[in-house]
Amino acid sequence: MIQTLLISALIENGQNLRIPNDYTWKFTLECSNCRERSPKPVVFNGIDKDSPGDNDRVSVNFYMTCKGCRRQATIDVLRINITEITGTSPELVPFATFECRNTSLVEFFPSDEFEITSTESDTIFKEVDPSDEWADYDEKGQVSVSIEEFNYKLD
Ligand SMILES: [Zn+2]
């Protein structure tokens, strides 16, 4: 199953809210077979790949065995930063896609690895957590850059 993470935010004086390829993803999951939910969020890196079991032909970003039904679940990050998140657009836009086998993404937990560029200069802010009413000052462009009302949806 292909799942899409959509996000929206009210951005002031900032453009191109984005994440790096090696972003650390954090989700709670639900088994597609027995509906068991992961008690804690699972964490995986967007570029580290591993082969579950002895099958070297399959390489994924995350795998686990369901505690309920013992089936193996895998997640692979297909694309990130699909749509540029810019300006004060409260509309949900596709941000990343995942290939999920035997599991589905239920909840997304953003980390402070987001980056955003000022609209008034080439200043880049790193280590941004968009879910936590973030704001900083762009000295070069002389504006404050902020992110509010972060929202997401998993489709
Ligand atoms: Zn299960």
Residues whose N, C-alpha, C, O or C-beta is under 5 A from the ligand:
A	BS01	ZN	C31 N33 C34 R35 E36 C66 G68 C69 R70
